Amino acid sequence: MKNIKKYIGIIVLVFAMSTLFAQTPPPPNNGTTGSGGSTPVGGGAPIGGGLLIMASAALAYAYASYLKKKPEYTIEEES
């Protein structure tokens, strides 16, 4: 069973590594537009909104993890 897991892991690793050697896709419209300039890859879409959402999700996750690991202290009154 251990050998089977080892061989499956190697096969998955080889297929995953083969994707690292893939070429990047060509620019849209073969790099030319009607206005004479080249269209940037990704269409020139702004990333500001997505970056803000990702950062806020990361902060929320970090805060939730902090609250989960924070020990709960109680104050006991002495009689």
Secondary structure by P-SEA (a helix, b strand, c coil): caaaaaaaaaaaaaaaaaaaacccccccccccccccccccccccccaaaaaaaaaaaaaaaaaaaaaaabbbbbbbbcc
